[in-house]
Amino acid sequence: MDVTKIRQQWKSKCFSFGIFRDPPGRVWLDFSHSTDELVILAEGQIVIEVAGQIHRPVIGEEIFIPAQPIHTVRHFGTVPNVWYYG
């Protein structure tokens, strides 16, 4: 994946760009934000639950999380993962 290209694409849509690196078993439980979000899995395995809807993204797949709904990201793999957020 071309991180520079993703960053530029997100910037053109008025999204920021950050990188999370998580150990196996990490859970980001019940978050809600006032702005829309984008997430792309770069390495590993995650499950994203948004307002009761389950997403199991493959590496490189972009997931849109609208503003306000409760969402959770679970790392269920056995190796560290990396995901981009904006």
C-alpha positions as a Markdown table, in Angstrom:
| # | Residue | x | y | z |
|---|---|---|---|---|
| 1 | Met | 0.0 | 0.0 | 0.0 |
| 2 | Asp | 1.2 | 3.5 | -0.8 |
| 3 | Val | 0.8 | 5.4 | 2.4 |
| 4 | Thr | 1.6 | 8.7 | 0.7 |
| 5 | Lys | -1.1 | 8.2 | -1.8 |
| 6 | Ile | -3.7 | 7.3 | 0.9 |
| 7 | Arg | -2.7 | 10.3 | 2.9 |
| 8 | Gln | -3.1 | 12.6 | -0.2 |
| 9 | Gln | -6.5 | 11.0 | -1.1 |
| 10 | Trp | -7.8 | 11.5 | 2.5 |
| 11 | Lys | -6.5 | 15.0 | 2.6 |
| 12 | Ser | -8.4 | 15.8 | -0.6 |
| 13 | Lys | -11.6 | 14.6 | 1.2 |
| 14 | Cys | -10.7 | 16.7 | 4.3 |
| 15 | Phe | -9.7 | 13.7 | 6.5 |
| 16 | Ser | -6.6 | 13.6 | 8.7 |
| 17 | Phe | -4.2 | 10.6 | 8.6 |
| 18 | Gly | -2.8 | 8.6 | 11.5 |
| 19 | Ile | -1.3 | 5.2 | 12.1 |
| 20 | Phe | -2.2 | 2.8 | 15.0 |
| 21 | Arg | 0.0 | -0.2 | 15.9 |
| 22 | Asp | -1.8 | -2.6 | 18.2 |
| 23 | Pro | -0.7 | -5.8 | 20.0 |
| 24 | Pro | -2.8 | -8.9 | 19.7 |
| 25 | Gly | -6.0 | -8.7 | 21.8 |
| 26 | Arg | -6.3 | -4.9 | 21.8 |
| 27 | Val | -9.9 | -3.6 | 21.9 |
| 28 | Trp | -11.0 | 0.0 | 21.3 |
| 29 | Leu | -14.4 | -0.3 | 22.9 |
| 30 | Asp | -17.5 | 1.8 | 22.4 |
| 31 | Phe | -16.2 | 5.0 | 20.8 |
| 32 | Ser | -18.2 | 7.8 | 19.3 |
| 33 | His | -16.9 | 10.8 | 17.5 |
| 34 | Ser | -18.4 | 14.0 | 16.3 |
| 35 | Thr | -16.8 | 13.7 | 12.8 |
| 36 | Asp | -16.8 | 11.0 | 10.1 |
| 37 | Glu | -13.9 | 8.6 | 10.1 |
| 38 | Leu | -12.0 | 6.4 | 7.7 |
| 39 | Val | -10.1 | 3.2 | 8.6 |
| 40 | Ile | -7.8 | 1.0 | 6.4 |
| 41 | Leu | -6.3 | -2.2 | 7.7 |
| 42 | Ala | -2.6 | -2.3 | 6.7 |
| 43 | Glu | -1.4 | -5.4 | 8.6 |
| 44 | Gly | -3.1 | -8.1 | 10.8 |
| 45 | Gln | -6.7 | -8.8 | 11.5 |
| 46 | Ile | -9.4 | -6.6 | 13.0 |
| 47 | Val | -13.2 | -6.5 | 13.3 |
| 48 | Ile | -15.0 | -3.2 | 13.3 |
| 49 | Glu | -18.5 | -3.0 | 14.7 |
| 50 | Val | -20.4 | 0.2 | 13.9 |
| 51 | Ala | -23.9 | 0.6 | 15.3 |
| 52 | Gly | -24.3 | -3.2 | 15.4 |
| 53 | Gln | -23.0 | -3.8 | 11.9 |
| 54 | Ile | -19.9 | -6.0 | 11.7 |
| 55 | His | -17.0 | -5.4 | 9.2 |
| 56 | Arg | -14.1 | -7.7 | 8.8 |
| 57 | Pro | -11.9 | -5.7 | 6.4 |
| 58 | Val | -9.2 | -7.3 | 4.3 |
| 59 | Ile | -5.8 | -5.5 | 4.1 |
| 60 | Gly | -6.2 | -2.4 | 2.0 |
| 61 | Glu | -10.0 | -2.1 | 2.4 |
| 62 | Glu | -11.3 | 1.3 | 3.4 |
| 63 | Ile | -14.1 | 1.4 | 6.0 |
| 64 | Phe | -16.3 | 4.5 | 6.5 |
| 65 | Ile | -17.5 | 5.2 | 10.1 |
| 66 | Pro | -20.1 | 8.0 | 10.1 |
| 67 | Ala | -20.1 | 10.6 | 12.9 |
| 68 | Gln | -22.0 | 9.7 | 16.1 |
| 69 | Pro | -22.6 | 5.9 | 16.1 |
| 70 | Ile | -20.9 | 3.8 | 18.8 |
| 71 | His | -18.1 | 1.7 | 17.3 |
| 72 | Thr | -15.6 | -0.8 | 18.5 |
| 73 | Val | -12.4 | -2.1 | 16.9 |
| 74 | Arg | -11.1 | -5.5 | 18.0 |
| 75 | His | -7.8 | -7.0 | 17.1 |
| 76 | Phe | -8.3 | -10.7 | 17.0 |
| 77 | Gly | -5.1 | -11.9 | 15.3 |
| 78 | Thr | -2.0 | -13.4 | 16.9 |
| 79 | Val | 0.5 | -10.9 | 15.6 |
| 80 | Pro | 0.6 | -7.1 | 15.9 |
| 81 | Asn | -1.6 | -5.1 | 13.5 |
| 82 | Val | -1.4 | -1.8 | 11.8 |
| 83 | Trp | -4.3 | 0.3 | 10.7 |
| 84 | Tyr | -4.7 | 3.8 | 9.3 |
| 85 | Tyr | -7.3 | 6.2 | 10.6 |
| 86 | Gly | -8.5 | 9.6 | 9.6 |
